[in-house]
């Protein structure tokens, strides 16, 4: 006996409707959001240029099949590659995220909203080069909306607690925004976003011991490129799955989210871009940024009294719960991806050297002195720090370091509540962000090309008016 199968589809789940209607129809009217998006664009592209110094990253770049070319394809900044938009999105997304130096959003879920630029920029360049003009203002709008979708879902919904990686939100946000850029209808865009949730989602396996590894550096590129693919599939008229979240037994909530529905703190607007956290001083997982800053200060204080790291008996880090859950690690660290998610390592290095740079995670930087000090560093949760971390009005990422010396004396605690890339320190941060961008331009591009990019990027209205292909052309390196 065969079961009757109904052809009547349920309505789309409300969270998907809200995402799609925001992506298609919401008008961004915040000058602060657009200004912040411009700085975010520059910083994100600069991070990608810096990543090109690392062979572990560049070995993954280029066409999917060696030798494959595409006329009027999407370009990858800092390279000569011209690729289909799906593979270009992977390339751009991978270089953006490789060094863990792009922007960050911290809430119930963590993540890096500028990861979405991989798909946004690839599609914008491809469309413009093929007769569908897109301006840089359109790119900034897409960035604001992708930031908002990813960040607002993250505010109240912890995917890490069910073992899923935050790049799920990159895929969902990129899919919605890219579908709008490609001109998909509302029904097609609903279908595309539902397909993003139907996908099997990445596990956080590659972010945690004993399996921490380099996939965490290309996972976002994979997610944003998958978004381009799903939008292209939906554009053909391929069906979606309206109750992908809520369907009993087989929906996302039951299969992957412990049976819980999504919760939302606020409607979609431009809040996330306005409050995003920039990584300016250190290429370090963001929950450690203030700890590294405190360690640099303590290095100077040690030096001032004739002491070194060898005189340290114990370091206590007073911190917030999320920091302990993600980056409090003891024991062996197997590779750079392991080290840049270990707060003990990220504090030990500046206590010894006075700073922390991307090269400090490489195998050659690991010394017996670093390993000995790392074993003396311990975390302790401060409930107030945890509370302020979740407070929407504060959004602090506080860490405080206390050093006990071998002679039994203690150095005064150094506490840093907000990193320099925080909205509340934006005035101090932006000049340093631009210094970071200039330095990264000089890594890959000629002085003339760097100056052309700075001139095109310096004025908000001038940049917004530029066709995307003209702006991306400034970053192209001859093969």
N, C-alpha and C positions, 0 to 999 in steps of 0.2 A: 504494500500500500504506500503510495507516494504522498508526501506532505504537501499541503497547499502553500505556495509561496506568493505573498502579496506583491503586487507591482506598485503599490502606493508607498512613496518614500516619506519618511518623517520630515518635519522642518529642520533646517540646520540648527545645530546647537548655538545657543545665544553667544558664547564667547567667540565663536567663529564669525557670526554675524557682526559683532561689535568690531572685531579686528578688520574685517573687510570694509565695512562702512566708513571706518576711520581712514583706512588707507586710500579709499577711492574719493572720499568727499570732504574730509576735514580740511579747513583752510588754516594754515599756520600764520599767525599774525604777531608773533613774538620776535622783536628785533634781537633780543638777547639770545634766543634760540638760534637764529641765523648767524649771529656773530660767533657764538660758541661753536656752531657747526663748521664754520670756516676754519677756526683754529683746530678743530678736531680733524678736519680733512687734511690739513698740513701735517699735523703730528702723526696721523695714521700713515700717510704716504712716506713720511720720513722714517718711520719704524720699518716699513717695507724695504726702503733703500738700505738701511743698516743691516737687515737680515741677509742681504745679498753678499755680505762678507763671509758667510758661513757655508762651507760646502755641504754640510748635512741638510741645509735648506735647499740650496741651488740644485742638488741632484734630483729633487722632486719636480723641478720646473720644466716648462716647455710643453710641446704638444703631447697628447695622450699616447700617440704612436710616433716614435722618432721619425723626423723627416716630413711629417704631415704639415701642410701649409693651408692657409685660408686667406683668400683675397678679401680686403676690407674687414678683417677680423678685429677683435678687441686687443688692444696693446697691454702689456704688463710693464708698469713703470720701472725704470732702471735697467731694462733689458731690451732686446731687439725682437722679442716674441710677438707674433700676431696670430691669435688663436680664436677658435670658436668661443662663444660667450660662456659656455659651461666650463670649459677647461681654463679659460682666462680667469673666471671667478675663483676657481681652485688656486691658481697661481697667485693671484693678488691676495686672496684670503690667507694663504699659507705664509707669504712674506710679511703681511701685516702682523700676524699673531706669533711669529716664530720666536721672538726674543722676549715675549711677555712684557712688552714695553708700551702697548697701546692703551687706550682709555679703559676704565673699569666702572662697573656698577655693582654695588653691594647691598644686599637685602636678604630676604629669606633664601633667595637664590643669587648666585654670583654670576658674573659674566663680563663680556667685553663688547659693548654694543657696536663699536666701530668695526668689528669683524664683518658686519653686514656690508661694508663698503666693497668687499670683494665682488659680490654679485651686482651691486648697484652700479659701480663704475664700469665693470665689464659690459653690462647690458647697455648702459648709457653710451659708451664709446661705440659699440657695435651698431646700435640703432642709428646714431648720428652719422656714421660712416656709410650707412645704407639707406639714406634718404628719409630718415625719421628724426628730425632735429631735436636734440635735447640740450638744454643749457646747464651751466654749472649751478644755477639756482635750483633747477629740478633735482640735481644730485644732492644739494644741501637739504632740500625738502624731503627727499627720500631718506637721507640720513636721520633727520629729525624724527620722521615717522617710524623708521626701523628701531631707533633707540627707544622710542616711546613704547612700541609694542613689546619688545624684549624686556625693557625695564619695568613696565607696569605689571606684566605677568609675574615678574620675578619678585615684586614687592611682598607678596603674601603667599607664594607657592614655592616650596622647596623641592626641587627635583633631585638634588643631591641626597636627600634623606631617603629616597626610594632607589638610589643607585644610578640615576640617569644623569648624563652630562648636560651642562647648560647650553651646549651647542644646539640642542633641540630648539631652543628659543631663537637662535640665529636662523635656523632653517625656516621656522614659522614666520618670523618678522621679514626676512628677505623674500620669502615667497609672496607675501601680501604686497610688499612695496614694488617688487619687480613685476608682478602681474599688472599693477596699475601703470607702470612705465611702459609695458608692452601693449597697453590698450585693451586688456581683457575685459569682457563684460563683467557685471556683478556676479552673475551665475558662474561664469568661468573662474572668477577669483575665489568665490566660495569653494568651488570644486578643488582648486589648487591648494588652498590652505588646509582643506580636509585631507588631501593627499599627504601633506607634510606630517599630519598627526598619524595617519595610517602607517607610515614608514616605521620599521623597527628603529628604536632610538639608541644612540650611542651610550654605552656603559661608561662609568667613570673609572674603569679599571686602569686606564693608562695614566691616571693622575695620582695614584696612590701606591704606596709600598705594598707588596714587593714588585709591582709591575709598572711603576712610574716610568714613562718613556716618551719618545719623541712624537708619538701620535698626538699628544696634547698640543703640539705646535702646528699640526696641519688639520686638526679636527674641525676647526671653524671654517677653513677653506673648503673642506669636504661638505660641510653643512650649507654654506652659502652657494656653492656650485650646484648642490642638489636642488636648492630652491629655484635656480634658473632652469634646471631640467624639468622640474614639476610644473613651472609656469608655462614652459613650451608645450608640455604634454596637455595641460588643461586648455591651452589655446586651440588645440585641434578639435575641441568639443568633447574630450574624454570626461566621463562622468566623475562625480565626487561622491562622498559618503557623509550624508548630513548628520547622522548621530554618531560620528566617529568617536566623540568624547563620551557620550552618555549611554550608548547601547549596553544593555545588561550582558555581562559575561565577556563580550567580545570588544567592548569599547575601551578607549584609552584609560578612562578613570578606573575601571575594574581590572584591566590587565596590568597597567603600569603605574597607577597612582594610589594604590591602596583603597580603591573604592571612593575616594574623596573627590568632590567637585572643586574646580578652581575658585579661589576667592580673590576679590579685587578691592584695593584700597581707594582707588580714584579712577575717574574716567580718563580716556586717552586725550592728551593735549600736547604740551611741549615740555613737561616737567623734567623728563629724564635728561634731555640734552642740556637743559639749563643747569642741572645739578650734577652732571657727569663728573667723574674723577679722572684727572689727567695724571699719567705717570710721567713725571718730569725729571726727577733727580736720579732715580735708580731703576734698572731693569729687574724688578723684583715683584713677586706676587703681592697684590696690593695690601693684603692684611699685614704685611711686614713693613710697609713703607715707612711708617712712623718709627718702628723699631730700628730700622737701618739708620734713619736720620738721628735718632738718639745715640746709636752706636758711634756714628761719626763724631758727634759732640763729645762723647766719652773718650774716644781716641785722643782728641785734642787735650782733654783734661788730664788723662794719664801722662801724656807727653810733657805737659806743663809741670808735673811734679816728679819727673824723672822715672816714671814707671812705664812698663810695656805690658803686652798681653801675657807675658810669662809670669807676671806678678799677680795674675787673677786666680782666685781659688774657686769662685762661683759667680755666675750671672743669673739673676732672676728677672724674668720678663713678666710683668703684670699686664694682662691682655684681656681680650674679649673671646667669647666662646667660639666664634667662627674661626678665629686664628688657630685655636687649639685643634679644632676638628680637621682643618685642612692642611696646615703646614708645621705642626708640632711633630718633629720626627727625631727619633734616636736610631742608632745603628747604621749599617752600611748605606751609602748613597752610590748608586750604580752608574749614573750618567748626568749630564747637565740638566736634563729634565727633572731628575730627582733632586738635584741641588737647589734649583731655583724655586722649589716648593718645600724647602726646609728652612724654617725661621732660624734654627740654630746656626746653620751654615751662613745664612744671609746676615746674621749679626756678628758671627765670628770674623768674617772677612774684613769688615770695616773697623772692628776693634783692633785688628792687626795692622791693616794697611791704611786706614783712614778714608776708604771709599769702597764703592762696589760698582763694577762695570760688567758688561755682558761676557767678556773674556774670562772673568773670574769663575765662571761655572764650568769651564772646560777642564778636562782631565789634568792638563799641565799645570793648572793653578792650585791643585790640591796638594797641600804640604802636611807633614806631620804636625806642625804648629797649628794649622787650621783644624785638623782633626782632633787634636788634644783639647783645644779650647771649646770646640763644638760639644764635646762630652761634658763640659762644665756648665752648660746653659740649660735652664729649665723654665717652663712656662707655668703660670698660675692664673686662673681666671679671676677677674675683678667683675663682680655682678653689675656694678655701675657702668663700667666700660661696655659690657654687653647690652645693657639697657639703652645707652646713648647711641650705640651702633644701630639699633633698630628705630630710634626716635626720628620721625620724618623731618623734624625741625633741626636736628643736629647732624645726623648721619655721620657721626665721628668714626674714626678707625684708630682708636687710641692704643698706644703701647708705652710702658714705662720700664726703664732698665735700672737695676741696682747691681753694683759690683761689690763683691766681698773680696778683699785682697788676702794674699797668703799670710800676712801678719795679723789678720783678724780684724782689721779696720774696714769700714765701709765708705765708699764714695757716695756723695749725695745722689739720690735718684734723679734721673733725667726722664721726664715725661713729655710726650708729644701727642696731642689729642687729634690734630688735623694735619694730614700731609700737605705739602706745598701745592699739590694739584687739586686740592679741594676747593669748592666754590667759595668758601669763606677766606681762602688765601689766594684767590684768583689774581688779585692785583700784583702780588709777588711772583705768581707762577707764570703768567703769560710771557713776560720778557725772557724768562728762562726756557719756556717752551719754544720760543722763536730761535733762541740760541741753539737748542737741540735740533731744530729743523734745519738751520743753516749748516750745522755740522754734518748732518746726514746727507744733505744735498752735495756737499763737497766730497763725500765718500765715493759717489758713483758718477757724478756729472761734472762737466767742465765748468770753470768759473763763469763763462758767458751763459751757459744753460742755467746755472744756479741763479744768476742775476735776473734772467728772463722770468724764471718761475717766481722769484720774490717780487718782481715788479707786477706780475699778473695777479699775484695772490694778496698784495698788500691792501688793496682797496676793495671793500665789500661789494659795492655796486659794479665795479669793473669786473671782478671775478664772476659775480652772478650772471652777468650778461654774456660771458664767453661761451661759445659752443664747446661741448665736451671734447670733441675730437681735437680742437685747437689746444685746449689746455693739456690733455694727455700727451699730445705730440711733444710738448716741452720736456717730458720725462723720458722720451724714447732714446735709447742708446743704439748706435749703429752696430750691426752684427759683424 
